[in-house]
Amino acid sequence: MDKKSSQVSNIDDIRQEVLDNKRPRYLYKYRSIDRATEFLESNSIYFSNYKEFNDPFESACKKKYDFTPKQYFETFQKWGVNFIDSAIKAEQIRLGMVNPEDLLKKSTDMIFNRFSYFSMAEEPDNILMWSHYADSHKGVCFRFDLLQDFDTFLITVPVDYNSEYPEFDTLNENPSRIIIRKSPYWSYEKEHRTIKVNSPGLHEINKKALVEIIFGCRTSTEDKNEIKRFVEQNEFYDVQFSEAIVNPNAYQLDIIPLIIA
């Protein structure tokens, strides 16, 4: 099987895992009204560099420092540094002109800067998520159907919540474990990350991927009408509307269909 056929097979396998409920098909994005209208107007989602996240521990790891100049050289080549520059850096290390730890920190940063992320959550009724990311329940929650835009959402993985930094052999290891590790303090988010390489910024998506808009329990009638106008003007034809309401008997939100007058 050639490389292209293998890639197609892998994509088909992932799609089947979604259909078999081994991976989530639907994920949620909490937004303020302003951020929601920006999305509906542009039909684009924003992929952030790890330095833009609100967690200062993003990509934290235990780094291995005992490498030979030859190993550094081979890694610089692997990450796209040209031959002459790679050779010069390796020779500087050998002669003690460069601190290997300082150089490793720079190379680690170079590696992690290659990745960008779009974060979503597993649940539409998380009280804290509504409070923190949807303007204290005055915003909305988008439901995305990942199968409707598999090109965009293909690499979507759950965050690994762990109290320990992962160990990272910068020169020889795939950084995937590092870029999805977070402290258990964040576990309430039940976050999943769609990951891209060398592609930060806005990415247009298939409009069919947006299948539901849920209004918060404090979303004003004016803001609901504004969102509906943006949905109609920008031709999101397959979107359902729902709303979160406060459960009268327990500390929870109930998601119910919105009655459109």
N, C-alpha and C positions, 0 to 999 in steps of 0.2 A: 504494500500500500504506500503510495507516495505521500509527501508531507501534507499537501492540500487535502487529500482524501481523508487523512488521519484527523486533521483539524475539523473537517465537516462531521466526521464520526463522533468526535468528542463533543461537539456542539449538540448533535442529535441526542447523545447520551444524557447531557445535562438537561435538555428540554424534556426528555422522558422522565428524569428524576423529578422535575417540577410537576409533571402530569401525575406522577405516582405519589405526590405529596411528601417526597423525600427532601425537597427544597421548597421554600415558600414561593407561592405564585403572586400573592398580593402583599405589598408593603406600604407603609404610610409615611407621609411627610407633613409635619406640623408647621404652620406658617401664620404670620401676622397678615392682616388684610393687605397692607402695602406690598409685602413680599409675594402674596398670593396673586395680586393683580399683575405684578411684574412677570411672574411666570406665565399667566394666562395670555398676556400681551405678546410675549416673546416666544412662547412655547419652548423654552429652553431651561435646562437645569444647570446649576453651577457646581463644578468640580473644584474642590478646595485643595490647596497644598497643606501639608500637615501643620505648618507654622500658623495657618489661619484659624485653626481650631481653638476652642476655648479651654482646652486641657493642656497645661504646660508640660505634661508628661508624655505627650504624643511621641511615639517612636523611641521612647526610652529603652535602653537595653544595656546589658553587661557586655563590654567589648573585649575581644581578644587582641593583645598587642604584640605577641611574640611571632613576628614574621621575618623572613629573610628578604633582602633586597630583590632577589629573583622573584619571590612570590608577589611582592609589591608591583614589580614590573609587569608580570602577567596579568594582574588585576587591573592596572591602569589601562592595559591594552583591551581587556574585556569590556571595560566601561567606556571605551571610545576615545581615550587619550591617545594622541598619535605616537608613533614609535620613538621619535627623538625625545619628545617631552617625557615619555615613560622611562626611557633609558637614563635621562638626566636625573629624574627624581630618584630612581633606584640607586644611581651612583652617589647622589647626595646623601642618601640613607647610609650606604656602605661606608662613606668617609666621615660620618657623624656630623655632617653639615646641617642636617634637618632632624628635628625631633620626631621619631616615628609616631609617637602618640598624637602630636599635633597634626601630622599628616593624615593619620587614620581618622581623626575627628572630621577633618575636611572631606576625606573620601566618603565617610559614612553619610555626611550631610548631602554630598553629591548624589549618593544612591537614593536616599529618601526623598530628595527633591524631584526625582523622576516620577513619583506617584502622586495622583490626585484622587479625591474621593467625593462621592455623593452619599450622604447618610440617610437612612430610612429606619423606621421602627416597625416592630411586629404588630403593635396594637393601636387601635384608634381611640381607645377609651382610657388611656393612661392619664390620670389626674395631674401628675407632675409634669408630664410632657406638654399637656395643654397649658399649664402654668408657665413653664420655662420657655417654650418655643412658639406658642400661639397667642402671645399677648394676653396672658392671664385669662384664657378661655374666650377672648373676644375675637379670635382669628378663625382659621379653618384647619382641617386636616384633609390632605389629598390621599386618595387610595390609588395606587398604581398597579396595573396588571403587567407584570414583567414579561409575560409571553407575547404581549402586543408590540414590544420593541426589544427583542432579544439582542439585537446588535448593541444597543446601549447598555442593557442590564445583564449581559452575559456573565461578567465576573462580579457576582454579588455574593458576599460571604458574611456569616455572622461574626460579630466581634467576640473575641476570647477574653473573658474577664478573669483576671488572676492577680493576686497580691504581689507576686514576684516579677522582677524584670526578667525577660527572656535573655539567654546568652546568645551572642551574635558574633559569629566568625565572619567579619566584614569581607574578607578576601575570598571566601569559598562558599558562603551560604546564601541561599535564596532568602531575601528579606521578608517574605510573605508573613512569617510568624510575627514579625515585629510590627508590621503596619496594621495588624488587626488586634493587638494586645492593648487592653485598658485595665485600669484599676476596678475592683469590684464595687467601688463607690458609684460607678456609672452604670451598674448592671440594671438598674430600674428602666433604663432606656431601651433595653433589648434591641440594640442597634445592629443593623446590617449595612455593609459598605459596598457600594459599587465602585470598582477601582479601574482607573485608566493609567496608562504609562505615557509620560511626556505630553499630556493633553489637559492642562489646567484650563479653567475658564468655562464659558457657556457652551452647552451642547444642545442642539435642537433635538427633540424627541418626536416620535410618532404620536399624534394627538389621540389615537385610540388607546394609548397606554393609560391615560387618565380616565378612570371609570367611575369615580365617585368623589364628591366634595361634601365633607361633613362640617357643619357650622358648630361653633362652640356654644356652650350654654349661656354665654354672655354676648354673643355676636348680635349687634344691633340690626334691626330691620333694614335700616339704610345700607349697612354694609352687605347684608345678604342680597339686597337688590343690586348693589354694585357688582358683586361677584357674578350674579346671574347675567347681568348685561355683558360683562367681559366674556363669559362662556358663549353667549349667543353671537356676539360680534366677531369672535375669533374662531367660530365654527367647531366647538367641541360638542359634537352632536350626540355622543353616546354617554354623557355624564349623568349620573343619578345624584340627587340631592338628599342629604340626611342631616340630622342635627343631634347633638349631644344634649341630654337633659339630666338634671340632678335626680338621682334615685331618692325617693322619699323615705326609704327605710334603712339605707346603708350608705357608707362612704364610697360611692361608685357612680359612674356615669352610664347611662343607657343610650345606645345609638338607635334612633328610630327614623323612619322615612319622613322627609319634610313634606308637610302639606302645603302645596303651592296654591295660593289664592288666585 
